Amino acid sequence: MKKQNNTTTKPLNQNKMQKDEIVESVINEFRARSERGIKKYGTTLQENELSPLEWLKHLQEELMDAVLYLEKVKQINK
């Protein structure tokens, strides 16, 4: 058995496919987010034909929001 972060993990059974609940949770969040986006914008991300510069602008805005969220949490935890 491996020990990580003060927890003991069982060895994986190589003959049995196991699911990582954390990964499954993230996948479900991505699916739900995709469905909300399709309802809101009427298109999929794949079908959206923004220019590379427009995609970078969207990414920049999302990252700016992320920095604001980080600062908010820091302020709450002071």
C-alpha positions in Angstrom: 0.0 0.0 0.0 1.1 3.5 -0.8 0.9 6.3 1.7 0.3 9.9 0.5 -0.7 12.9 2.5 -1.3 10.9 5.6 -3.8 8.6 3.9 -3.4 5.0 3.0 -4.3 3.9 -0.5 -5.1 0.4 -1.7 -3.2 -1.0 -4.7 -5.2 -0.9 -7.9 -6.6 -4.1 -9.1 -5.2 -4.4 -12.6 -8.0 -6.6 -13.8 -10.8 -4.4 -12.7 -11.4 -0.9 -14.2 -11.7 1.6 -11.4 -13.1 5.1 -11.6 -11.6 8.1 -9.9 -14.5 9.9 -8.3 -12.6 13.3 -8.5 -12.0 12.9 -12.2 -15.6 11.8 -12.7 -16.8 14.9 -10.8 -14.8 17.2 -13.0 -16.0 15.5 -16.2 -19.6 15.9 -15.0 -18.9 19.6 -14.4 -17.5 20.0 -17.9 -20.6 18.3 -19.4 -23.0 20.5 -17.4 -21.0 23.6 -18.3 -21.1 22.6 -22.0 -24.9 22.2 -21.8 -25.3 25.6 -20.2 -23.1 27.2 -22.9 -25.1 25.6 -25.7 -28.4 26.8 -24.2 -27.0 30.3 -23.6 -25.1 30.9 -26.9 -26.9 28.5 -29.2 -23.7 26.9 -30.4 -20.9 24.5 -29.2 -17.4 25.5 -28.6 -16.3 23.4 -31.5 -18.7 25.2 -33.9 -17.7 28.7 -32.6 -15.5 30.4 -35.2 -13.7 33.1 -33.3 -10.3 34.2 -34.4 -7.3 33.2 -32.4 -7.0 36.7 -31.1 -10.7 36.6 -29.9 -10.0 33.2 -28.2 -7.0 34.8 -26.4 -9.1 37.7 -25.3 -11.7 35.4 -23.8 -8.9 33.5 -22.0 -7.4 36.7 -20.7 -10.8 37.8 -19.3 -11.4 34.4 -17.7 -7.9 34.5 -16.1 -8.5 38.0 -14.9 -11.7 36.8 -13.2 -9.7 33.9 -11.6 -7.3 36.4 -10.1 -10.2 38.4 -8.6 -11.6 35.2 -7.1 -8.3 34.3 -5.6 -8.0 37.8 -4.1 -11.5 37.5 -2.7 -10.7 34.2 -0.9 -7.5 35.7 0.4 -9.5 38.6 1.9 -12.1 36.3 3.4 -9.3 34.2 5.1 -7.4 37.1 6.7 
